[in-house]
């Protein structure tokens, strides 16, 4: 991913998310708001999905978190449900669809 407005660390996490989504077949368009990094779109509407920098037009779910929380989720050091219940991530939108994110982040 080549986007100069995205930190090297965030680029690494975006690549990890894209890798995790290869076998996902659920339909969901989610907006991640990462503190200090901006908005990112997780589009699971096509086979394999894709994560890109920038906000989608109409996200079904919005997720707010820090870069540190994203790192812990992707490394398996933090379970998505624990992150949500401890308010390390904040969700808005369709909660049934938000539950699909646990498979991508966990």
C-alpha positions, 0 to 999 in steps of 0.5 A: 500500500502506497499512501504517504499520509498513512504511517508505516506502522498503519500500512503494516496493519492494513496489509495484515487486515487484507491478509486476514480477509482473504477467506471472508465471504460476509457482506459488510462495509465498515469504517475504522477511525484510528486515532492519529491515522484517520479513517479507513474502509474495510469492504467485505462486499466482494470475495476476499474483501479489502481495506483501504485508506479513506472513509466509505460513502455509507458505512454500515458500521463505524469503529473507533480505536487507537493504533495500539488497540488495533495492534493488540487485536491483530496480534491476538493479544486482545480479544475483540469482545474484551476490547469492546466491553472495556471501551477500547473500541467504540462501535456505531451502526448495525451491531449484528454486522459489527459482530462479523468484525470479530472474525477479522480482528480476532 
